[in-house]
Amino acid sequence: MERFAINDLIRWKKSKRRKPLVLMGARQVGKTWLMKEFGSRYYEKMAYVSFYNNDAAKNIFETDYDISRILAGLNIASGTKITPGDTLIILDEIQNAPKAFESLKYFCENAPEYHVIVAGSLLGVSIHEGISYPVGKVDILSLYPMNYREYLYAVGEQQLADALKTEDYDLIDAFYDKYVFHLKNYYYVGGMPEAVDVFRDGSDYKGAREVQKAIILQYRGDFGKHIKTDELGRINLVWDSVPIQLAKENKKFFFGQIKKGARSSQFEIAIQWLCDSGLIHKVYRVNEVRIPLSSYKSFSAYKIFMNDVGLLCAMTDLNPEILIEKNEIFTEFKGALTEQYVFQQIISETAYTPYYYGTESASFEQDFMIQKSREIIPIEVKASCNVRSQSLKAFRDKFHPQKSIRFSLLKHAVYDWMENIPLYAVCNI
């Protein structure tokens, strides 16, 4: 497989201002694989230490933060002679060793010549539960499930993936049928590396679904291990409600659909825990279309998306025949999958933060908005070739953006006020 985040790691390695790197991401998105693959490709040596059930490694950091002593301990724990510049130090499952995480400050200040990467399951949660964060002393990289182009690489379609980045739509649209075929499969399989790996071995839909179900069970297991009993029920309710929330026409998160009479104050901790764990993401509503968008977001109004479109499919038990073949009964939820897919590509393939437009009294909502330099670009998402909708036009008539984008299954086209980009080319936003 190929993960494009390895290019970010290469830039990190070459940077003159390199700091220890914290690799963030939900469980099972491929953090350990990426760190090891990077080490094996671009370093002479790799010193890998996992703190999972490893008290000996954890104790290395318990005495003090003397880097020479710590390095001597890591030499023993990893079985590798660590030397500056040519050795990648990988500290995995670091949430189990808070002192090791805090030591990154001292690697940054006292030993910047050593290349250190750390990662851990539920690291975002652990940081908020008492691990001291070395502010300003680390670099951060977020890893998400495999995006559509990475999926194309995995299933042997590297040339199709590379063609997308040329933005030569005469070439790209010539292979329209192939892109759409793989796009529908991606909706089902998603981007969890193990599910993709199983699926590409003979288009194994059943095997991919079994992997997805196992990952969902692991996530639920994490709820029980890391959550207080009085919060566990709320987290399960929020998690189970996400597919229902996404299937609504108005996708603003509505607490009453979690539980009758539910209020936001009852579920804030549960939602934040799931966000910190990387399992869900908030897209905030913007009530005013002004720059910077981040200054006009409403903290109390947001959509919630999952971390992976394939897991969303698995939670709803959609079978591949319904998804891949045209089926009118499936129309409504296909829209939810498509928005989830577009969201996933934006956060993993671009530098943009997505928002959406709406007000309590507005007659329409805009699916997404991004800020690109000094422009605000509205984005409409359509699940098929049927693109009849008034929301993008209403937004344009009200706010007069310089550019508007529609994602659909139509081929690429530029109109006087809007660009239609095929769903398989969200990377070109």
HUBELTA-V401122 format. One record per pair of residues at least 4 apart in sequence whose ideal C-beta (glycine too) atoms are under 7 Angstrom apart, sorted by the first residue. I is the first residue (numbers start at 1). GAP is how many residues later the second one is. D is the distance in whole Angstrom. If there is no record, write none. Layout:
# HUBELTA-V401122
i	gap	d
I	GAP	D
I	GAP	D
This chain:
# HUBELTA-V401122
i	gap	d
1	152	7
1	153	5
1	192	6
1	196	7
2	148	6
2	151	4
3	27	6
3	31	5
3	147	6
4	146	6
5	4	7
5	29	6
5	136	7
5	138	6
6	4	7
6	28	7
6	31	7
6	32	6
7	4	7
8	4	6
8	133	6
9	4	6
9	29	5
10	4	7
10	32	7
11	4	6
12	6	6
12	9	6
12	127	6
13	29	6
13	102	7
19	89	5
19	118	6
19	119	5
19	120	5
20	84	4
20	87	5
20	88	6
20	96	4
20	98	7
20	118	5
21	96	5
21	117	7
21	118	5
21	120	6
22	96	6
22	116	5
22	118	5
23	8	5
23	12	7
23	94	6
23	95	7
23	96	4
23	118	5
23	120	6
24	99	6
24	100	6
24	116	6
24	118	5
24	119	7
25	4	4
25	6	5
25	117	6
25	118	4
25	119	7
25	253	6
26	251	6
26	252	3
26	253	6
26	281	5
27	94	5
27	191	6
27	192	7
27	195	7
28	164	6
28	166	7
28	187	5
28	190	7
29	114	5
29	115	6
29	116	5
29	163	7
30	4	5
30	113	7
30	163	4
31	4	6
31	88	4
31	112	6
32	4	6
32	60	6
32	87	7
33	4	6
33	160	7
34	4	6
34	109	6
35	4	6
35	55	5
35	82	5
35	84	6
36	4	6
36	10	7
36	12	7
36	54	7
37	4	6
38	4	6
38	50	7
39	4	5
39	7	4
39	49	4
39	51	6
40	6	6
43	43	6
43	44	6
43	45	4
44	42	4
45	35	5
45	41	6
45	42	4
46	34	7
46	42	5
46	44	7
47	27	6
47	31	4
47	33	4
47	35	5
47	40	6
47	42	5
47	43	7
48	30	6
48	42	5
48	44	7
49	8	5
49	25	6
49	28	5
49	29	5
49	41	7
49	42	6
49	43	7
50	4	6
50	42	4
50	43	5
51	6	6
51	7	5
51	42	5
51	43	6
51	45	4
51	46	4
51	49	7
52	41	4
52	44	6
54	4	6
55	4	6
56	21	7
57	20	5
58	4	7
58	38	7
58	39	4
60	10	6
60	13	4
60	14	7
60	17	7
61	9	6
61	36	6
61	38	4
61	39	4
61	42	5
62	37	6
65	38	5
65	41	4
66	4	7
67	4	6
67	39	6
67	40	6
67	43	5
67	44	5
68	4	7
69	4	7
70	4	6
70	33	6
71	4	6
71	11	6
73	4	6
74	4	6
74	8	6
74	15	7
75	5	7
75	6	6
75	7	6
80	7	7
82	5	5
82	7	6
83	4	5
84	29	4
84	30	5
85	28	6
88	27	5
88	29	7
89	25	6
89	26	6
89	27	5
90	27	5
91	9	6
91	25	7
91	27	4
92	27	6
92	28	7
93	27	5
93	28	7
94	6	6
94	7	5
94	24	5
94	25	7
94	26	4
94	29	7
95	25	4
95	26	7
95	27	6
95	28	5
95	31	4
97	4	7
98	4	6
98	33	5
99	4	6
101	17	7
101	30	5
102	30	5
102	32	6
103	4	6
104	4	6
104	12	7
104	14	7
104	30	5
104	33	6
104	34	5
105	4	6
105	29	4
105	32	4
106	4	5
107	4	5
107	7	6
107	9	5
108	4	6
108	29	4
108	30	7
109	28	7
119	4	7
120	6	7
122	4	6
122	100	6
122	104	6
122	155	5
123	4	6
124	4	7
124	152	4
124	153	6
124	154	6
125	4	6
125	101	6
125	148	6
125	151	5
125	152	5
126	5	5
127	4	5
127	6	5
128	148	6
134	4	5
144	163	7
144	203	6
144	204	4
145	45	6
145	46	3
145	47	5
145	162	6
145	163	4
146	4	4
146	5	5
146	8	7
146	45	4
146	47	6
146	50	6
147	44	6
147	197	7
147	198	6
147	201	4
147	202	5
148	4	7
148	35	7
148	38	5
148	197	6
148	276	7
149	4	7
149	12	4
149	15	6
149	278	6
150	4	6
150	41	7
151	4	6
151	35	5
151	40	6
151	45	6
152	5	4
152	6	7
152	8	5
152	9	4
152	30	6
153	5	5
153	8	5
154	42	5
154	46	6
155	27	7
155	45	5
157	4	6
157	25	6
158	4	6
159	4	6
160	15	6
160	18	6
160	19	7
163	8	6
163	9	6
164	8	6
164	261	5
164	263	6
164	264	7
165	262	7
166	5	7
167	261	5
168	4	6
169	4	5
169	243	4
170	4	7
172	253	7
173	238	4
173	239	6
175	4	6
176	4	6
176	235	6
177	4	6
178	4	6
179	4	6
179	243	7
179	245	4
180	4	7
180	229	6
180	244	7
181	4	7
182	4	6
183	4	7
183	240	6
183	241	5
184	139	6
184	140	5
185	4	6
186	4	7
187	122	6
187	126	7
187	136	6
187	150	5
187	154	6
188	17	7
188	122	6
188	125	5
188	132	5
188	135	5
189	6	6
189	7	6
189	10	5
189	19	5
189	121	5
190	5	6
190	118	4
190	119	5
190	120	2
190	121	6
190	123	7
191	5	7
191	117	6
191	119	7
192	4	7
192	19	7
192	20	7
192	23	6
192	116	6
192	118	6
192	119	7
193	4	6
194	4	6
194	17	5
195	4	6
195	13	5
195	16	4
195	17	5
195	115	6
196	4	6
198	6	6
198	9	4
198	10	5
198	13	5
199	4	7
199	5	5
199	6	7
199	8	7
199	9	4
204	4	6
205	4	6
205	115	5
206	4	6
207	4	7
208	4	6
209	4	6
209	105	6
210	4	6
211	4	6
212	4	6
212	98	6
212	99	6
212	102	4
213	4	6
213	101	6
214	4	7
215	4	7
215	96	7
216	4	7
216	95	6
216	98	6
216	99	7
217	4	6
218	4	7
219	60	6
221	4	6
222	4	6
223	4	5
223	9	6
223	12	5
223	13	7
224	8	6
227	4	5
227	5	5
227	8	6
227	46	7
231	4	6
231	38	6
231	39	6
232	4	6
233	4	6
234	4	6
234	32	7
234	33	6
234	36	4
235	4	6
235	35	4
235	38	6
235	39	6
236	4	6
237	4	6
237	21	5
237	22	6
238	20	6
238	29	6
238	32	5
238	33	6
238	36	6
239	35	6
241	4	6
241	16	6
241	17	5
242	4	6
242	38	6
242	62	6
242	64	6
243	4	6
243	69	6
243	72	5
243	73	5
244	13	6
245	6	7
245	8	6
245	9	7
245	12	6
245	59	6
246	5	6
246	90	4
246	93	7
246	94	6
247	85	6
247	86	5
247	89	5
250	115	7
251	52	5
252	33	7
252	49	6
252	51	6
253	49	6
253	50	6
253	51	5
255	7	4
255	8	6
255	9	5
255	12	6
256	4	7
256	6	6
258	4	5
258	9	6
262	4	6
262	5	6
264	4	6
264	36	7
267	4	6
268	4	6
269	4	6
270	4	7
271	4	6
272	4	6
273	4	6
274	5	5
274	6	4
275	5	6
275	6	7
275	7	6
278	29	6
279	28	5
280	24	5
280	25	7
280	26	6
280	27	7
281	24	5
281	26	7
281	66	7
282	20	4
282	22	6
283	19	6
283	20	5
283	22	6
283	60	7
283	71	5
283	72	6
283	73	6
284	13	4
284	14	6
284	15	7
284	18	5
284	71	6
285	12	7
285	13	5
285	16	4
285	17	6
285	71	6
285	73	5
286	7	5
286	10	5
286	11	5
286	69	5
286	71	6
286	83	6
287	9	6
287	11	6
287	72	5
288	8	5
289	68	6
289	87	6
289	110	5
290	6	6
291	80	6
291	83	6
291	85	6
292	79	6
293	4	7
293	62	5
293	76	7
293	78	5
293	83	7
297	58	6
303	53	6
305	35	6
305	38	5
306	5	6
306	6	5
306	34	6
307	4	7
308	4	7
309	4	7
309	28	6
309	31	5
309	32	5
309	35	6
310	4	6
311	4	6
312	4	7
312	25	7
312	28	5
313	5	5
313	10	7
313	24	7
316	17	7
318	4	6
318	5	5
320	4	5
321	4	6
322	5	5
322	8	5
330	4	5
333	4	6
334	4	6
334	49	5
335	4	7
335	48	5
336	4	6
337	4	6
338	4	6
338	43	6
338	45	4
338	85	7
339	4	6
339	28	6
339	42	5
340	4	6
341	4	7
342	4	6
342	39	5
342	65	6
342	84	6
343	4	7
343	11	6
344	4	6
345	4	5
345	81	4
345	82	6
346	4	5
346	6	6
346	8	5
346	80	7
346	83	7
349	77	7
349	78	4
350	79	6
352	18	4
352	20	7
354	14	5
354	16	6
355	13	7
355	14	5
356	9	6
356	10	6
356	11	6
356	12	6
356	13	6
357	8	6
357	9	4
357	12	6
357	21	7
357	38	7
358	4	5
358	7	4
364	26	7
364	27	4
364	30	5
365	26	7
366	12	5
366	14	7
366	25	6
366	29	5
367	12	6
367	13	5
367	14	5
368	11	4
369	7	6
369	8	7
369	9	5
369	10	7
370	7	5
370	9	7
371	5	6
372	5	6
375	27	6
375	28	6
376	25	6
377	24	6
377	26	5
377	27	7
377	28	6
378	14	6
378	17	5
378	23	6
378	26	5
379	26	5
379	28	7
380	9	6
380	11	6
380	12	4
380	26	5
381	26	5
382	5	5
382	7	7
382	24	6
382	25	7
382	26	4
384	25	5
385	23	7
385	24	5
385	25	5
387	19	7
387	21	5
387	23	6
390	4	5
391	4	6
392	4	6
392	12	6
392	14	6
392	26	7
393	4	6
394	4	6
395	4	6
396	4	7
396	5	6
396	8	6
396	21	6
403	16	7
404	13	6
404	14	4
405	14	5
405	16	6
405	24	7
406	12	6
406	14	5
407	14	6
407	16	5
407	19	6
408	12	6
408	15	7
409	13	7
409	14	6
410	10	5
410	12	7
411	11	6
412	8	6
412	9	6
412	10	6
413	7	5
414	5	5
421	4	5
421	5	7
421	7	6
421	8	7
